[in-house]
């Protein structure tokens, strides 16, 4: 495993990997794991948006399961890519640019900041598994108080993923950058699958 990780780190340089996936697929969890393994910095678009003190309209939209408007999203999130403290590090991006139309500005911003996106990973999860994880999370109360963690909001998030994020993934696929990984096993198993998939990607 160490040999594969070292090979990936050498290939990645100061570039970036963008993680996508259905709700509850473990994007931020895997992002944290990969950031540690690759000595990278994690940038989560969702976390940035949830931390902002914005208008009630924006908060209500995100809380109901909708995605932030593209112009607001790009203005709020993309500047993080160019932060000076990230300049000498690779980046792990957690769903940065997940709305159709945001993929090209995201790729350009990453390139300008010296963090060219070298791969996009899709952590795939069936809808049944999404709902199982939702129910488990509610019983454990392990995600804090997120406005978008309701049944109605999750239904919206699943629909928006299908309508607005799948086209983004198709774009990365057309660019030969997309790697699909089964997100249903345990956290440790998924991390291993990602490492194996990335290693195979850079050697093909």
C-alpha positions in Angstrom: 0.0 0.0 0.0 2.8 2.4 0.9 4.3 1.9 -2.6 1.0 2.8 -4.2 0.6 5.9 -2.0 4.1 7.1 -2.8 3.5 6.7 -6.5 0.2 8.6 -6.4 1.8 11.4 -4.3 4.6 11.7 -7.0 2.0 11.8 -9.8 -0.2 14.3 -8.0 2.4 16.8 -7.1 0.5 20.0 -6.2 -2.5 19.0 -8.3 -5.9 18.1 -7.0 -8.4 15.3 -6.9 -12.1 16.1 -6.9 -14.4 13.7 -4.9 -18.1 13.4 -5.8 -20.8 11.0 -4.7 -24.5 10.7 -3.7 -25.5 12.0 -0.3 -24.1 10.0 2.5 -21.4 8.4 0.3 -18.7 9.6 2.6 -17.1 12.3 0.5 -15.8 14.4 3.4 -14.7 11.3 5.4 -12.8 10.0 2.4 -11.5 13.4 1.7 -10.0 13.6 5.2 -8.4 10.2 4.8 -6.9 11.0 1.4 -5.7 14.4 2.6 -3.8 12.7 5.4 -2.3 10.0 3.1 -1.2 12.4 0.4 -0.1 15.3 2.7 -2.8 17.3 1.1 -5.2 20.0 2.1 -9.0 19.3 2.1 -11.4 21.8 0.6 -15.1 21.0 1.0 -17.5 23.2 -0.9 -20.4 22.1 1.3 -18.5 22.9 4.5 -17.5 26.3 3.2 -21.1 27.1 2.3 -22.5 25.9 5.6 -20.0 28.1 7.5 -20.9 31.3 5.6 -23.1 34.0 7.2 -25.3 34.6 4.2 -28.9 35.7 3.5 -31.8 33.7 4.8 -32.8 32.9 1.2 -29.4 31.1 0.6 -29.6 29.3 4.0 -33.1 28.2 3.3 -32.3 26.9 -0.2 -29.3 24.8 1.1 -31.3 23.6 4.1 -34.1 22.4 1.9 -31.6 20.2 -0.1 -31.1 22.5 -3.1 -27.7 23.5 -4.3 -26.5 27.0 -3.9 -26.9 29.2 -7.1 -23.9 28.8 -9.4 -22.8 32.5 -9.3 -22.9 32.5 -5.5 -21.1 29.2 -5.3 -18.3 30.1 -7.6 -17.8 33.4 -5.9 -17.7 31.8 -2.4 -15.8 28.6 -2.9 -13.3 28.9 -5.8 -11.2 31.7 -4.2 -10.2 29.0 -1.6 -8.2 27.2 -4.3 -5.7 30.1 -4.5 -5.0 30.6 -0.8 -1.3 31.0 -0.2 -1.2 28.4 2.6 -2.2 25.7 0.0 0.4 26.7 -2.6 2.9 24.0 -1.9 0.4 21.2 -1.2 -1.9 19.0 -3.3 -5.6 19.5 -2.7 -8.4 17.1 -2.1 -11.7 18.7 -3.2 -14.9 17.4 -1.8 -17.6 18.1 -4.5 -16.2 21.4 -5.6 -18.2 22.4 -8.7 -21.1 19.9 -8.4 -23.7 21.9 -10.4 -23.8 21.6 -14.2 -22.0 24.6 -15.6 -19.6 24.9 -12.6 -17.2 22.2 -13.9 -15.3 24.3 -16.4 -14.8 27.3 -14.0 -13.7 24.9 -11.3 -11.2 23.3 -13.6 -9.9 26.6 -14.8 -9.6 28.0 -11.2 -7.7 24.9 -10.1 -5.3 25.2 -13.0 -4.7 28.9 -12.4 -4.0 28.3 -8.7 -1.4 25.6 -9.5 -3.7 22.7 -8.4 -4.7 21.2 -11.8 -7.4 18.6 -11.3 -5.8 15.3 -12.2 -8.7 13.0 -11.4 -12.3 13.0 -10.3 -13.6 10.2 -8.1 -17.3 9.2 -8.0 -18.1 7.3 -4.8 -21.1 5.4 -6.0 -24.0 4.6 -3.7 -27.4 3.1 -4.5 -30.5 5.0 -3.4 -31.4 2.1 -1.0 -28.0 2.4 0.7 -28.3 6.2 0.9 -31.5 5.8 2.9 -30.0 3.1 5.1 -27.2 5.4 5.9 -29.6 8.3 6.5 -31.6 6.2 9.0 -28.4 5.1 10.8 -27.0 8.6 11.0 -30.2 9.9 12.5 -30.1 7.2 15.2 -26.5 7.9 15.9 -26.8 11.7 15.6 -23.3 11.7 14.1 -23.5 14.6 11.7 -24.4 17.4 14.0 -27.3 19.8 13.2 -27.4 20.0 9.5 -30.5 21.7 8.1 -30.4 19.5 5.0 -30.5 16.2 6.9 -34.3 15.7 6.7 -36.2 13.2 4.6 -37.7 15.9 2.4 -34.4 17.6 1.9 -32.7 14.2 1.1 -35.3 13.5 -1.6 -34.4 16.9 -3.1 -30.7 16.2 -2.8 -31.0 12.9 -4.6 -33.0 14.5 -7.4 -30.5 17.3 -7.8 -27.6 14.9 -7.9 -29.3 13.0 -10.7 -30.2 16.1 -12.7 -27.3 18.5 -11.9 -24.3 16.5 -10.8 -24.5 13.5 -13.1 -23.8 15.9 -16.1 -20.7 17.2 -14.3 -19.5 13.6 -13.8 -20.2 12.9 -17.5 -18.0 15.9 -18.3 -15.1 14.6 -16.3 -15.6 11.2 -17.9 -15.4 12.8 -21.4 -12.1 14.4 -20.2 -10.8 10.9 -19.2 -10.6 12.1 -15.6 -13.4 10.1 -14.0 -12.7 7.1 -11.6 -15.7 5.2 -10.3 -15.5 3.6 -6.9 -18.0 1.5 -5.0 -18.8 3.6 -1.9 -20.9 1.0 0.0 -18.2 -0.9 1.9 -16.6 0.2 5.2 -14.6 3.5 5.3 -11.4 1.6 5.4 -12.3 -0.6 2.5 -13.4 2.3 0.4 -10.1 4.1 1.1 -8.3 1.0 -0.2 -10.4 0.9 -3.3 -9.7 4.5 -4.0 -5.9 3.9 -3.6 -6.1 0.9 -5.9 -8.2 2.8 -8.5 -5.9 5.8 -8.5 -2.8 3.6 -8.8 -4.4 1.7 -11.8 -5.4 5.1 -13.3 -1.9 6.5 -13.3 -0.4 3.3 -14.7 -2.8 2.9 -17.6 
